[in-house]
Amino acid sequence: MKPHPIGPVRQQIAMTKRDYYEILGVGRDADPAAIKKAYRNLAMQHHPDRNPGNGEAAEKMKEVNEAYAVLCDPQKRDLYDTYGHAGLEGYTQEDIFRGVDFGSLFGEFRFGFGDDVFDSFFGGRTSSRREPRKGADLRYDFSVTLEEAASGVKKTIELSKASACPSCSGTGAQADGLETCRRCQGKGQVVTEHRSGYGVVRQIAGCGECRGRGKIVKKACKDCQGKGAVETKEELKVDVPPGADTGYSVRIEGEGEASADGHPGDLYVVINVERHPLFERHGDDIYIQHDISLVAAALGGQAHVPGLGGEVKVDIAEGAQSGAVTRVPGQGMPRLGKRGKGDQYVVLRVVTPTNLGREEKELLRQFQNLRKESDGHRRGKDRKGSTL
């Protein structure tokens, strides 16, 4: 059963969402470069890896991710600029985040927020000691069902990546195939000085001869042909916490690509929650459409409706109309990093019976006549009361 469009309920939800430009702290005329810069700054500030155990930071990061995913895409941004949040109400979380490569935004900054972030701000290391360089970070996307996201799940993923060659330990050379770089004397960096005004300017840069390694390969390793890395496959277990939503990421330290120095980067596993055939998710709340008969709508009663943890009982008010929404507290998604759950909302749809038999039609005609008599009697009493 396809989820019923919520209509006014959806509009009410959209009105409670913050403005994407306000979230990123940019003006509505901001160009893509300004939006990207604002996102980077906020991501470095609120990323869960820098705020362990801070649920507010995790929620803020989700908000920032969604704002960037919309504003970095020309089509989605145009819809948002024209209609606001209502322009994206047909988009699922999967649609909003599709095609957004968050990992590439931090190529020069190191998404793991390592030393390279501060190097880019201050113009390079001032120490002559050569620091090992990390390999590239990797991103792995995989999907979970809404039920798995609700209960939490452990998943096993198979990852193909470049790892340090076991034969040469990542050096790319045979046992006697390395020699010290003559240009940098094994430091991996070259220092140049020149006078400027009243002082001396010292510049430190990576050695181009040995590419910052301090060593030069003279005899290449036969197994990796001097690359220092080989393609490997590895199985990893990933914990998806209860309440995770699309865009949630898990960082696995040291499971990225190996560098020339043998120091691997990190792996970022990004979660996508699949669209559900019955439920529609809005944050921690879930919505479901439920059909009821004409009789149940008129007389009221109780209905048993599917829930994430099994059937839930829903009270139907006497005289219920199509589109009426009933709230079931605490039956939604777990609040990520917090206690409690969201709510479940049941959108009722009154179904008109078809293929009626002769007796059924006759009963409905009798009901119609009774209603006419009742309405006529009521109008008569109203007229009588008005003359008094």
Steps between C-alpha positions, in 0.01 A plus 500: 500500500646831394514762780223757476612859430468674836395837353449762776689284750806508273472874461492540877820292527668708229416820689688374808823433310774764515606694193790327323683829439467585869640159598814553288524867595505630141287742303251389238729639229799291617693334218597128506849578632358692799252222575774240484726702729222554755420129501863404554533732797181372664587136429837538668328659799209257547624167360428217752866392492593834655208493745479143634186435701352840412150432367440867418809507276375189317159661442664823384719302259192333351341843453814642338534197268142537377535875443816451295352207303217729382691823440795338317265352238375762247168324437414442866617849591278654233198310635582609854554865400165503319273304733695459824484161676170427324690480171685191628209320660504237224866422578600221737820521708654269242408745221640799689839341566534319167811608306656703783864400551579628849840328505634701205439825688782422738763373257745769601386522860494133605145404588630332813605844630867400535814715497455594135208728590722723709786476249273651235422794732857576606688431177678175578695344781774697662684196629772340294384158618313321224157387613338190350219578256163334519349323203176607338175471691236274348120522491271198490123537458255230596128474570295374792126452538290728718454211745877451523549872557237487775648207692867552414693239306848363440591466134795330334640684197765389251751772420749507213792734560870557452697367798869507581685233304595223747815414306658844532296639793383784277843630399463390139858367503681173547688437822815676376323725249478827699755777534495836675389793287799722429302817453325504841744274685219268602287771664229499234494881505705773339565831676565812292585848628504843340528852632197724494515854638652484848494125554536153360200301374528128548280268294459130566364276224479129430792361304405450137780252441377236745142633532546560870607145581864572573592185306526420131410160353786349300370142485123475474304236691400218263158446658372860484729628219623782719155634590526399864136389502291208375126459452338308787148404608395514861182434696407754766218515753308828525269592790194700396351657818123514564350813345764548228371688196620548144831687499618361835868402478719261694876561507728195513851615573786355297284321242561742212761486224861438596746784439852478369613503864267213582266710717141439387224756490157445651180344370169689516195279471194706401154362574199516270161403645284340231150621416239294686188358326274602792666766714614848413769642729529861614788531742416280799130471407341254260177529302276229360174504308227268624173418324179476704147408399211741472340334802815529713531866406139569596486301825862533614688227682848353493730388219814288498768675294850376407784652706877463496486271804175318412135598486380807691145588606352821368181665624266615222275788596129480415440679169863482389576649158760413236826676576450500877830440681533298819818516710642195676766627746836326526455267202735680259875480447751501789655842557862461390731546796208584731235325704150435376340469160304715262130445430297310244232689308214311335331674207148360458336442164130415488436239230161504325363145451453369146317204339213524749234229511124561483447482876798727567366761261156478658647552847687807376178640350326448834793674669470786251126538570562496875757775460252708295231458765747584774622810314141611431402455864807698610422785255142512629615534858739777395221694328275456804769625733564806285138627540508494876 
